[in-house]
Amino acid sequence: MPREVTHTAHGPRILTPADVDDEKGDVAICLCGLSEEYPFCDGSHRRTEDESPDTLYKYVDGERREVTVKEE
């Protein structure tokens, strides 16, 4: 599904043992770009489950907006 994502982080993130989840024993990396804990997954991707495959979305401050694409 198309989604416009704006990343504000610059440069690499070095993972340390403190980044490992104590309960699960792993590190989950965000692939949707919506996590408040970016680059780590916080489950924000669940908000995208009902997106239409024919619509472009942008999430702004946690709110989903449909993006109008101008055809040339």
PDB file of N, CA, C and O in Angstrom, chain B, residues numbered from 101:
ATOM      1  N   MET B 101       0.846  -1.179   0.000  1.00  0.00           N
ATOM      2  CA  MET B 101       0.000   0.000   0.000  1.00  0.00           C
ATOM      3  C   MET B 101       0.888   1.238   0.000  1.00  0.00           C
ATOM      4  O   MET B 101       1.852   1.310   0.762  1.00  0.00           O
ATOM      5  N   PRO B 102       0.577   2.193  -0.833  1.00  0.00           N
ATOM      6  CA  PRO B 102       1.421   3.389  -0.887  1.00  0.00           C
ATOM      7  C   PRO B 102       1.242   4.264   0.352  1.00  0.00           C
ATOM      8  O   PRO B 102       0.132   4.464   0.845  1.00  0.00           O
ATOM      9  N   ARG B 103       2.367   4.776   0.835  1.00  0.00           N
ATOM     10  CA  ARG B 103       2.333   5.627   2.018  1.00  0.00           C
ATOM     11  C   ARG B 103       3.507   6.588   1.930  1.00  0.00           C
ATOM     12  O   ARG B 103       4.632   6.167   1.664  1.00  0.00           O
ATOM     13  N   GLU B 104       3.261   7.858   2.148  1.00  0.00           N
ATOM     14  CA  GLU B 104       4.337   8.847   2.185  1.00  0.00           C
ATOM     15  C   GLU B 104       4.825   8.957   3.622  1.00  0.00           C
ATOM     16  O   GLU B 104       4.043   9.215   4.537  1.00  0.00           O
ATOM     17  N   VAL B 105       6.121   8.759   3.809  1.00  0.00           N
ATOM     18  CA  VAL B 105       6.699   8.794   5.147  1.00  0.00           C
ATOM     19  C   VAL B 105       7.835   9.805   5.161  1.00  0.00           C
ATOM     20  O   VAL B 105       8.679   9.808   4.265  1.00  0.00           O
ATOM     21  N   THR B 106       7.861  10.664   6.175  1.00  0.00           N
ATOM     22  CA  THR B 106       8.934  11.639   6.338  1.00  0.00           C
ATOM     23  C   THR B 106       9.789  11.206   7.519  1.00  0.00           C
ATOM     24  O   THR B 106       9.301  11.089   8.643  1.00  0.00           O
ATOM     25  N   HIS B 107      11.057  10.971   7.256  1.00  0.00           N
ATOM     26  CA  HIS B 107      11.983  10.599   8.322  1.00  0.00           C
ATOM     27  C   HIS B 107      12.770  11.829   8.754  1.00  0.00           C
ATOM     28  O   HIS B 107      13.216  12.615   7.917  1.00  0.00           O
ATOM     29  N   THR B 108      12.939  11.992  10.056  1.00  0.00           N
ATOM     30  CA  THR B 108      13.675  13.145  10.568  1.00  0.00           C
ATOM     31  C   THR B 108      15.040  12.759  11.142  1.00  0.00           C
ATOM     32  O   THR B 108      15.837  13.635  11.478  1.00  0.00           O
ATOM     33  N   ALA B 109      15.314  11.463  11.257  1.00  0.00           N
ATOM     34  CA  ALA B 109      16.592  11.021  11.802  1.00  0.00           C
ATOM     35  C   ALA B 109      17.687  11.213  10.762  1.00  0.00           C
ATOM     36  O   ALA B 109      17.450  11.078   9.562  1.00  0.00           O
ATOM     37  N   HIS B 110      18.872  11.524  11.230  1.00  0.00           N
ATOM     38  CA  HIS B 110      20.022  11.711  10.348  1.00  0.00           C
ATOM     39  C   HIS B 110      21.155  10.820  10.831  1.00  0.00           C
ATOM     40  O   HIS B 110      21.469  10.783  12.021  1.00  0.00           O
ATOM     41  N   GLY B 111      21.753  10.115   9.912  1.00  0.00           N
ATOM     42  CA  GLY B 111      22.897   9.281  10.254  1.00  0.00           C
ATOM     43  C   GLY B 111      22.498   7.925  10.789  1.00  0.00           C
ATOM     44  O   GLY B 111      21.318   7.652  11.009  1.00  0.00           O
ATOM     45  N   PRO B 112      23.492   7.076  10.998  1.00  0.00           N
ATOM     46  CA  PRO B 112      23.220   5.721  11.469  1.00  0.00           C
ATOM     47  C   PRO B 112      22.858   5.696  12.949  1.00  0.00           C
ATOM     48  O   PRO B 112      23.221   6.594  13.709  1.00  0.00           O
ATOM     49  N   ARG B 113      22.146   4.665  13.335  1.00  0.00           N
ATOM     50  CA  ARG B 113      21.823   4.430  14.745  1.00  0.00           C
ATOM     51  C   ARG B 113      22.602   3.203  15.185  1.00  0.00           C
ATOM     52  O   ARG B 113      22.461   2.133  14.592  1.00  0.00           O
ATOM     53  N   ILE B 114      23.413   3.344  16.207  1.00  0.00           N
ATOM     54  CA  ILE B 114      24.191   2.229  16.722  1.00  0.00           C
ATOM     55  C   ILE B 114      23.367   1.554  17.811  1.00  0.00           C
ATOM     56  O   ILE B 114      22.972   2.190  18.788  1.00  0.00           O
ATOM     57  N   LEU B 115      23.113   0.260  17.635  1.00  0.00           N
ATOM     58  CA  LEU B 115      22.366  -0.493  18.629  1.00  0.00           C
ATOM     59  C   LEU B 115      23.302  -0.958  19.733  1.00  0.00           C
ATOM     60  O   LEU B 115      24.442  -1.348  19.482  1.00  0.00           O
ATOM     61  N   THR B 116      22.798  -0.907  20.958  1.00  0.00           N
ATOM     62  CA  THR B 116      23.569  -1.343  22.118  1.00  0.00           C
ATOM     63  C   THR B 116      22.759  -2.409  22.850  1.00  0.00           C
ATOM     64  O   THR B 116      21.582  -2.594  22.541  1.00  0.00           O
ATOM     65  N   PRO B 117      23.345  -3.103  23.795  1.00  0.00           N
ATOM     66  CA  PRO B 117      22.588  -4.096  24.566  1.00  0.00           C
ATOM     67  C   PRO B 117      21.350  -3.498  25.242  1.00  0.00           C
ATOM     68  O   PRO B 117      20.390  -4.222  25.503  1.00  0.00           O
ATOM     69  N   ALA B 118      21.353  -2.203  25.529  1.00  0.00           N
ATOM     70  CA  ALA B 118      20.195  -1.555  26.158  1.00  0.00           C
ATOM     71  C   ALA B 118      18.991  -1.499  25.209  1.00  0.00           C
ATOM     72  O   ALA B 118      17.859  -1.314  25.658  1.00  0.00           O
ATOM     73  N   ASP B 119      19.228  -1.657  23.905  1.00  0.00           N
ATOM     74  CA  ASP B 119      18.131  -1.628  22.933  1.00  0.00           C
ATOM     75  C   ASP B 119      17.371  -2.949  22.848  1.00  0.00           C
ATOM     76  O   ASP B 119      16.299  -3.003  22.244  1.00  0.00           O
ATOM     77  N   VAL B 120      17.907  -4.013  23.442  1.00  0.00           N
ATOM     78  CA  VAL B 120      17.254  -5.318  23.395  1.00  0.00           C
ATOM     79  C   VAL B 120      16.078  -5.327  24.367  1.00  0.00           C
ATOM     80  O   VAL B 120      16.219  -4.947  25.530  1.00  0.00           O
ATOM     81  N   ASP B 121      14.912  -5.765  23.879  1.00  0.00           N
ATOM     82  CA  ASP B 121      13.712  -5.857  24.705  1.00  0.00           C
ATOM     83  C   ASP B 121      13.938  -6.914  25.795  1.00  0.00           C
ATOM     84  O   ASP B 121      14.191  -8.079  25.489  1.00  0.00           O
ATOM     85  N   ASP B 122      13.847  -6.505  27.063  1.00  0.00           N
ATOM     86  CA  ASP B 122      14.095  -7.412  28.182  1.00  0.00           C
ATOM     87  C   ASP B 122      13.136  -8.595  28.182  1.00  0.00           C
ATOM     88  O   ASP B 122      13.523  -9.718  28.504  1.00  0.00           O
ATOM     89  N   GLU B 123      11.876  -8.335  27.819  1.00  0.00           N
ATOM     90  CA  GLU B 123      10.854  -9.381  27.857  1.00  0.00           C
ATOM     91  C   GLU B 123      10.976 -10.350  26.684  1.00  0.00           C
ATOM     92  O   GLU B 123      10.888 -11.563  26.871  1.00  0.00           O
ATOM     93  N   LYS B 124      11.177  -9.826  25.484  1.00  0.00           N
ATOM     94  CA  LYS B 124      11.196 -10.665  24.282  1.00  0.00           C
ATOM     95  C   LYS B 124      12.595 -11.102  23.880  1.00  0.00           C
ATOM     96  O   LYS B 124      12.754 -12.100  23.176  1.00  0.00           O
ATOM     97  N   GLY B 125      13.603 -10.374  24.316  1.00  0.00           N
ATOM     98  CA  GLY B 125      14.973 -10.733  23.983  1.00  0.00           C
ATOM     99  C   GLY B 125      15.372 -10.400  22.564  1.00  0.00           C
ATOM    100  O   GLY B 125      16.310 -10.991  22.028  1.00  0.00           O
ATOM    101  N   ASP B 126      14.670  -9.457  21.944  1.00  0.00           N
ATOM    102  CA  ASP B 126      15.009  -9.103  20.569  1.00  0.00           C
ATOM    103  C   ASP B 126      14.865  -7.606  20.340  1.00  0.00           C
ATOM    104  O   ASP B 126      14.497  -6.851  21.240  1.00  0.00           O
ATOM    105  N   VAL B 127      15.162  -7.202  19.120  1.00  0.00           N
ATOM    106  CA  VAL B 127      15.019  -5.814  18.691  1.00  0.00           C
ATOM    107  C   VAL B 127      14.104  -5.827  17.473  1.00  0.00           C
ATOM    108  O   VAL B 127      14.377  -6.541  16.508  1.00  0.00           O
ATOM    109  N   ALA B 128      13.017  -5.046  17.497  1.00  0.00           N
ATOM    110  CA  ALA B 128      12.114  -4.951  16.353  1.00  0.00           C
ATOM    111  C   ALA B 128      12.336  -3.595  15.680  1.00  0.00           C
ATOM    112  O   ALA B 128      12.193  -2.546  16.308  1.00  0.00           O
ATOM    113  N   ILE B 129      12.685  -3.634  14.394  1.00  0.00           N
ATOM    114  CA  ILE B 129      12.964  -2.425  13.626  1.00  0.00           C
ATOM    115  C   ILE B 129      11.707  -2.014  12.869  1.00  0.00           C
ATOM    116  O   ILE B 129      11.035  -2.856  12.272  1.00  0.00           O
ATOM    117  N   CYS B 130      11.391  -0.731  12.892  1.00  0.00           N
ATOM    118  CA  CYS B 130      10.217  -0.187  12.210  1.00  0.00           C
ATOM    119  C   CYS B 130      10.443  -0.182  10.703  1.00  0.00           C
ATOM    120  O   CYS B 130      11.449   0.340  10.223  1.00  0.00           O
ATOM    121  N   LEU B 131       9.503  -0.766   9.958  1.00  0.00           N
ATOM    122  CA  LEU B 131       9.562  -0.738   8.507  1.00  0.00           C
ATOM    123  C   LEU B 131       8.474   0.144   7.904  1.00  0.00           C
ATOM    124  O   LEU B 131       8.534   0.472   6.719  1.00  0.00           O
ATOM    125  N   CYS B 132       7.471   0.536   8.714  1.00  0.00           N
ATOM    126  CA  CYS B 132       6.373   1.338   8.171  1.00  0.00           C
ATOM    127  C   CYS B 132       6.666   2.833   8.232  1.00  0.00           C
ATOM    128  O   CYS B 132       6.053   3.608   7.498  1.00  0.00           O
ATOM    129  N   GLY B 133       7.594   3.254   9.095  1.00  0.00           N
ATOM    130  CA  GLY B 133       7.937   4.668   9.222  1.00  0.00           C
ATOM    131  C   GLY B 133       7.023   5.456  10.138  1.00  0.00           C
ATOM    132  O   GLY B 133       7.148   6.678  10.220  1.00  0.00           O
ATOM    133  N   LEU B 134       6.107   4.792  10.832  1.00  0.00           N
ATOM    134  CA  LEU B 134       5.134   5.499  11.668  1.00  0.00           C
ATOM    135  C   LEU B 134       5.451   5.457  13.163  1.00  0.00           C
ATOM    136  O   LEU B 134       4.781   6.130  13.946  1.00  0.00           O
ATOM    137  N   SER B 135       6.436   4.698  13.569  1.00  0.00           N
ATOM    138  CA  SER B 135       6.718   4.496  14.983  1.00  0.00           C
ATOM    139  C   SER B 135       7.152   5.780  15.680  1.00  0.00           C
ATOM    140  O   SER B 135       7.953   6.548  15.147  1.00  0.00           O
ATOM    141  N   GLU B 136       6.621   5.999  16.861  1.00  0.00           N
ATOM    142  CA  GLU B 136       7.055   7.119  17.701  1.00  0.00           C
ATOM    143  C   GLU B 136       8.427   6.822  18.304  1.00  0.00           C
ATOM    144  O   GLU B 136       9.105   7.731  18.784  1.00  0.00           O
ATOM    145  N   GLU B 137       8.831   5.569  18.281  1.00  0.00           N
ATOM    146  CA  GLU B 137      10.108   5.128  18.845  1.00  0.00           C
ATOM    147  C   GLU B 137      11.118   4.828  17.743  1.00  0.00           C
ATOM    148  O   GLU B 137      12.073   4.084  17.969  1.00  0.00           O
ATOM    149  N   TYR B 138      10.916   5.405  16.536  1.00  0.00           N
ATOM    150  CA  TYR B 138      11.753   5.113  15.389  1.00  0.00           C
ATOM    151  C   TYR B 138      13.234   5.231  15.755  1.00  0.00           C
ATOM    152  O   TYR B 138      13.609   6.222  16.381  1.00  0.00           O
ATOM    153  N   PRO B 139      14.077   4.290  15.405  1.00  0.00           N
ATOM    154  CA  PRO B 139      13.919   3.246  14.409  1.00  0.00           C
ATOM    155  C   PRO B 139      13.317   1.950  14.938  1.00  0.00           C
ATOM    156  O   PRO B 139      13.328   0.940  14.235  1.00  0.00           O
ATOM    157  N   PHE B 140      12.797   1.957  16.153  1.00  0.00           N
ATOM    158  CA  PHE B 140      12.245   0.744  16.731  1.00  0.00           C
ATOM    159  C   PHE B 140      10.732   0.683  16.529  1.00  0.00           C
ATOM    160  O   PHE B 140      10.046   1.704  16.563  1.00  0.00           O
ATOM    161  N   CYS B 141      10.230  -0.525  16.321  1.00  0.00           N
ATOM    162  CA  CYS B 141       8.800  -0.745  16.130  1.00  0.00           C
ATOM    163  C   CYS B 141       8.065  -0.572  17.462  1.00  0.00           C
ATOM    164  O   CYS B 141       8.495  -1.095  18.490  1.00  0.00           O
ATOM    165  N   ASP B 142       6.950   0.169  17.432  1.00  0.00           N
ATOM    166  CA  ASP B 142       6.106   0.304  18.620  1.00  0.00           C
ATOM    167  C   ASP B 142       4.672  -0.166  18.349  1.00  0.00           C
ATOM    168  O   ASP B 142       3.777   0.070  19.160  1.00  0.00           O
ATOM    169  N   GLY B 143       4.457  -0.830  17.210  1.00  0.00           N
ATOM    170  CA  GLY B 143       3.128  -1.343  16.873  1.00  0.00           C
ATOM    171  C   GLY B 143       2.264  -0.365  16.099  1.00  0.00           C
ATOM    172  O   GLY B 143       1.105  -0.665  15.812  1.00  0.00           O
ATOM    173  N   SER B 144       2.804   0.804  15.754  1.00  0.00           N
ATOM    174  CA  SER B 144       2.027   1.815  15.032  1.00  0.00           C
ATOM    175  C   SER B 144       1.517   1.313  13.688  1.00  0.00           C
ATOM    176  O   SER B 144       0.533   1.840  13.169  1.00  0.00           O
ATOM    177  N   HIS B 145       2.166   0.305  13.117  1.00  0.00           N
ATOM    178  CA  HIS B 145       1.753  -0.235  11.821  1.00  0.00           C
ATOM    179  C   HIS B 145       0.333  -0.807  11.856  1.00  0.00           C
ATOM    180  O   HIS B 145      -0.301  -0.950  10.811  1.00  0.00           O
ATOM    181  N   ARG B 146      -0.157  -1.128  13.029  1.00  0.00           N
ATOM    182  CA  ARG B 146      -1.529  -1.669  13.147  1.00  0.00           C
ATOM    183  C   ARG B 146      -2.572  -0.667  12.654  1.00  0.00           C
ATOM    184  O   ARG B 146      -3.662  -1.059  12.237  1.00  0.00           O
ATOM    185  N   ARG B 147      -2.239   0.627  12.702  1.00  0.00           N
ATOM    186  CA  ARG B 147      -3.180   1.660  12.228  1.00  0.00           C
ATOM    187  C   ARG B 147      -3.382   1.602  10.719  1.00  0.00           C
ATOM    188  O   ARG B 147      -4.316   2.214  10.202  1.00  0.00           O
ATOM    189  N   THR B 148      -2.529   0.883  10.010  1.00  0.00           N
ATOM    190  CA  THR B 148      -2.594   0.863   8.549  1.00  0.00           C
ATOM    191  C   THR B 148      -3.373  -0.330   7.999  1.00  0.00           C
ATOM    192  O   THR B 148      -3.515  -0.460   6.783  1.00  0.00           O
ATOM    193  N   GLU B 149      -3.876  -1.195   8.861  1.00  0.00           N
ATOM    194  CA  GLU B 149      -4.487  -2.443   8.417  1.00  0.00           C
ATOM    195  C   GLU B 149      -5.684  -2.255   7.489  1.00  0.00           C
ATOM    196  O   GLU B 149      -5.955  -3.128   6.664  1.00  0.00           O
ATOM    197  N   ASP B 150      -6.404  -1.146   7.600  1.00  0.00           N
ATOM    198  CA  ASP B 150      -7.588  -0.957   6.749  1.00  0.00           C
ATOM    199  C   ASP B 150      -7.353   0.031   5.608  1.00  0.00           C
ATOM    200  O   ASP B 150      -8.307   0.546   5.025  1.00  0.00           O
ATOM    201  N   GLU B 151      -6.083   0.297   5.287  1.00  0.00           N
ATOM    202  CA  GLU B 151      -5.786   1.186   4.168  1.00  0.00           C
ATOM    203  C   GLU B 151      -6.224   0.542   2.849  1.00  0.00           C
ATOM    204  O   GLU B 151      -6.121  -0.672   2.673  1.00  0.00           O
ATOM    205  N   SER B 152      -6.705   1.365   1.941  1.00  0.00           N
ATOM    206  CA  SER B 152      -7.072   0.901   0.606  1.00  0.00           C
ATOM    207  C   SER B 152      -5.814   0.846  -0.260  1.00  0.00           C
ATOM    208  O   SER B 152      -5.000   1.768  -0.206  1.00  0.00           O
ATOM    209  N   PRO B 153      -5.631  -0.210  -1.058  1.00  0.00           N
ATOM    210  CA  PRO B 153      -4.438  -0.302  -1.893  1.00  0.00           C
ATOM    211  C   PRO B 153      -4.406   0.732  -3.026  1.00  0.00           C
ATOM    212  O   PRO B 153      -3.364   0.927  -3.652  1.00  0.00           O
ATOM    213  N   ASP B 154      -5.525   1.386  -3.290  1.00  0.00           N
ATOM    214  CA  ASP B 154      -5.597   2.367  -4.376  1.00  0.00           C
ATOM    215  C   ASP B 154      -5.464   3.814  -3.904  1.00  0.00           C
ATOM    216  O   ASP B 154      -5.668   4.741  -4.687  1.00  0.00           O
ATOM    217  N   THR B 155      -5.125   4.011  -2.642  1.00  0.00           N
ATOM    218  CA  THR B 155      -5.072   5.354  -2.066  1.00  0.00           C
ATOM    219  C   THR B 155      -3.689   5.606  -1.475  1.00  0.00           C
ATOM    220  O   THR B 155      -3.100   4.716  -0.861  1.00  0.00           O
ATOM    221  N   LEU B 156      -3.171   6.825  -1.660  1.00  0.00           N
ATOM    222  CA  LEU B 156      -1.904   7.230  -1.059  1.00  0.00           C
ATOM    223  C   LEU B 156      -2.211   7.910   0.264  1.00  0.00           C
ATOM    224  O   LEU B 156      -3.065   8.794   0.332  1.00  0.00           O
ATOM    225  N   TYR B 157      -1.515   7.498   1.314  1.00  0.00           N
ATOM    226  CA  TYR B 157      -1.749   8.043   2.649  1.00  0.00           C
ATOM    227  C   TYR B 157      -0.502   8.716   3.185  1.00  0.00           C
ATOM    228  O   TYR B 157       0.622   8.372   2.820  1.00  0.00           O
ATOM    229  N   LYS B 158      -0.731   9.692   4.067  1.00  0.00           N
ATOM    230  CA  LYS B 158       0.339  10.305   4.847  1.00  0.00           C
ATOM    231  C   LYS B 158      -0.192  10.425   6.261  1.00  0.00           C
ATOM    232  O   LYS B 158      -1.328  10.852   6.470  1.00  0.00           O
ATOM    233  N   TYR B 159       0.622  10.053   7.227  1.00  0.00           N
ATOM    234  CA  TYR B 159       0.244  10.161   8.637  1.00  0.00           C
ATOM    235  C   TYR B 159       0.941  11.388   9.209  1.00  0.00           C
ATOM    236  O   TYR B 159       2.164  11.511   9.135  1.00  0.00           O
ATOM    237  N   VAL B 160       0.147  12.297   9.783  1.00  0.00           N
ATOM    238  CA  VAL B 160       0.665  13.530  10.370  1.00  0.00           C
ATOM    239  C   VAL B 160       0.210  13.571  11.817  1.00  0.00           C
ATOM    240  O   VAL B 160      -0.988  13.592  12.097  1.00  0.00           O
ATOM    241  N   ASP B 161       1.163  13.583  12.733  1.00  0.00           N
ATOM    242  CA  ASP B 161       0.869  13.577  14.169  1.00  0.00           C
ATOM    243  C   ASP B 161      -0.109  12.463  14.532  1.00  0.00           C
ATOM    244  O   ASP B 161      -1.022  12.661  15.334  1.00  0.00           O
ATOM    245  N   GLY B 162       0.094  11.290  13.931  1.00  0.00           N
ATOM    246  CA  GLY B 162      -0.731  10.134  14.227  1.00  0.00           C
ATOM    247  C   GLY B 162      -2.062  10.090  13.501  1.00  0.00           C
ATOM    248  O   GLY B 162      -2.804   9.117  13.634  1.00  0.00           O
ATOM    249  N   GLU B 163      -2.378  11.120  12.740  1.00  0.00           N
ATOM    250  CA  GLU B 163      -3.647  11.182  12.012  1.00  0.00           C
ATOM    251  C   GLU B 163      -3.427  10.787  10.553  1.00  0.00           C
ATOM    252  O   GLU B 163      -2.514  11.286   9.896  1.00  0.00           O
ATOM    253  N   ARG B 164      -4.276   9.883  10.055  1.00  0.00           N
ATOM    254  CA  ARG B 164      -4.153   9.440   8.660  1.00  0.00           C
ATOM    255  C   ARG B 164      -4.880  10.416   7.742  1.00  0.00           C
ATOM    256  O   ARG B 164      -6.028  10.789   7.980  1.00  0.00           O
ATOM    257  N   ARG B 165      -4.178  10.815   6.692  1.00  0.00           N
ATOM    258  CA  ARG B 165      -4.756  11.713   5.684  1.00  0.00           C
ATOM    259  C   ARG B 165      -4.580  11.086   4.311  1.00  0.00           C
ATOM    260  O   ARG B 165      -3.554  10.465   4.035  1.00  0.00           O
ATOM    261  N   GLU B 166      -5.574  11.247   3.453  1.00  0.00           N
ATOM    262  CA  GLU B 166      -5.450  10.801   2.084  1.00  0.00           C
ATOM    263  C   GLU B 166      -4.763  11.908   1.283  1.00  0.00           C
ATOM    264  O   GLU B 166      -5.088  13.087   1.427  1.00  0.00           O
ATOM    265  N   VAL B 167      -3.820  11.515   0.448  1.00  0.00           N
ATOM    266  CA  VAL B 167      -3.053  12.454  -0.353  1.00  0.00           C
ATOM    267  C   VAL B 167      -3.628  12.463  -1.753  1.00  0.00           C
ATOM    268  O   VAL B 167      -3.795  11.410  -2.368  1.00  0.00           O
ATOM    269  N   THR B 168      -3.934  13.658  -2.263  1.00  0.00           N
ATOM    270  CA  THR B 168      -4.409  13.802  -3.621  1.00  0.00           C
ATOM    271  C   THR B 168      -3.220  13.939  -4.553  1.00  0.00           C
ATOM    272  O   THR B 168      -2.369  14.809  -4.362  1.00  0.00           O
ATOM    273  N   VAL B 169      -3.161  13.089  -5.552  1.00  0.00           N
ATOM    274  CA  VAL B 169      -2.053  13.096  -6.492  1.00  0.00           C
ATOM    275  C   VAL B 169      -2.537  13.777  -7.773  1.00  0.00           C
ATOM    276  O   VAL B 169      -3.528  13.365  -8.375  1.00  0.00           O
ATOM    277  N   LYS B 170      -1.826  14.818  -8.172  1.00  0.00           N
ATOM    278  CA  LYS B 170      -2.178  15.534  -9.406  1.00  0.00           C
ATOM    279  C   LYS B 170      -1.650  14.764 -10.603  1.00  0.00           C
ATOM    280  O   LYS B 170      -0.478  14.391 -10.648  1.00  0.00           O
ATOM    281  N   GLU B 171      -2.514  14.532 -11.557  1.00  0.00           N
ATOM    282  CA  GLU B 171      -2.085  13.876 -12.781  1.00  0.00           C
ATOM    283  C   GLU B 171      -1.651  14.928 -13.786  1.00  0.00           C
ATOM    284  O   GLU B 171      -2.277  15.981 -13.906  1.00  0.00           O
ATOM    285  N   GLU B 172      -0.585  14.640 -14.499  1.00  0.00           N
ATOM    286  CA  GLU B 172      -0.054  15.615 -15.459  1.00  0.00           C
ATOM    287  C   GLU B 172      -0.552  15.318 -16.842  1.00  0.00           C
ATOM    288  O   GLU B 172      -0.212  16.031 -17.786  1.00  0.00           O
TER     289      GLU B 172
END
